[in-house]
Amino acid sequence: MASAHKSVSAAPASYEAALQELEQLVARLESGDLPLAQLLSQYQRGAELLKFCRDQLEAVEGQIKVLDQGLLKTWTPE
């Protein structure tokens, strides 16, 4: 039986790329034009993108906290 969605979604190149893809995905979901099988996979992709964005924001927030304490720590996105 063939899978109705991609088995592994590519990680976004950046926060901005993830946000842009998420906005486009929400517009497609809200249009109501997607078949039911695609709705689930698109929703799952949206959840992945949202987690990526939240993780990026938390990493930056952590860096800001370090800077606020007068310490400089190199931030490396994961």
C-alpha positions as CSV (number, residue, x, y, z in Angstrom):
1,M,0.0,0.0,0.0
2,A,1.5,3.4,-1.0
3,S,1.9,6.1,1.5
4,A,-0.4,9.2,1.1
5,H,2.3,11.6,2.3
6,K,6.1,12.0,2.3
7,S,7.9,9.7,4.7
8,V,10.4,12.3,5.8
9,S,10.0,16.1,5.3
10,A,13.0,18.2,4.7
11,A,14.0,20.6,7.5
12,P,13.6,24.2,6.5
13,A,16.7,26.2,5.6
14,S,15.9,28.9,8.1
15,Y,13.3,30.4,10.4
16,E,12.1,32.7,7.7
17,A,11.8,29.8,5.2
18,A,9.8,27.8,7.7
19,L,7.5,30.7,8.4
20,Q,6.9,31.4,4.7
21,E,6.1,27.7,4.1
22,L,3.8,27.6,7.1
23,E,1.9,30.7,5.9
24,Q,1.4,29.1,2.5
25,L,0.4,25.8,4.0
26,V,-2.2,27.6,6.2
27,A,-3.6,29.4,3.2
28,R,-4.0,26.0,1.4
29,L,-5.7,24.4,4.4
30,E,-8.1,27.3,4.8
31,S,-9.0,27.2,1.1
32,G,-10.8,24.0,1.6
33,D,-9.6,22.7,-1.8
34,L,-7.4,19.9,-0.5
35,P,-8.5,16.3,-0.7
36,L,-8.9,14.6,2.7
37,A,-5.8,12.4,2.3
38,Q,-3.7,15.6,1.8
39,L,-5.2,17.4,4.7
40,L,-3.6,15.1,7.2
41,S,-0.2,15.2,5.6
42,Q,-0.3,19.0,5.3
43,Y,-1.4,19.3,8.9
44,Q,1.5,17.1,10.0
45,R,3.9,19.3,8.0
46,G,2.5,22.4,9.6
47,A,3.1,20.9,13.0
48,E,6.7,20.1,12.1
49,L,7.2,23.7,10.8
50,L,5.6,25.2,13.9
51,K,7.9,23.1,16.2
52,F,11.0,24.2,14.1
53,C,10.0,27.9,14.5
54,R,9.3,27.5,18.2
55,D,12.7,25.8,18.7
56,Q,14.5,28.5,16.8
57,L,12.8,31.2,18.9
58,E,13.6,29.4,22.1
59,A,17.3,29.2,21.1
60,V,17.4,32.9,20.4
61,E,15.6,33.7,23.6
62,G,18.3,31.6,25.4
63,Q,21.0,33.6,23.7
64,I,19.4,36.9,24.8
65,K,19.2,35.7,28.4
66,V,23.0,34.9,28.2
67,L,23.7,38.3,26.8
68,D,21.5,40.0,29.4
69,Q,23.7,38.4,32.1
70,G,26.8,40.0,30.6
71,L,28.1,36.8,29.1
72,L,28.8,36.2,25.5
73,K,28.0,32.7,24.2
74,T,28.1,31.7,20.6
75,W,24.7,30.7,19.3
76,T,24.6,27.8,16.9
77,P,21.2,26.8,15.4
78,E,20.5,23.1,15.8
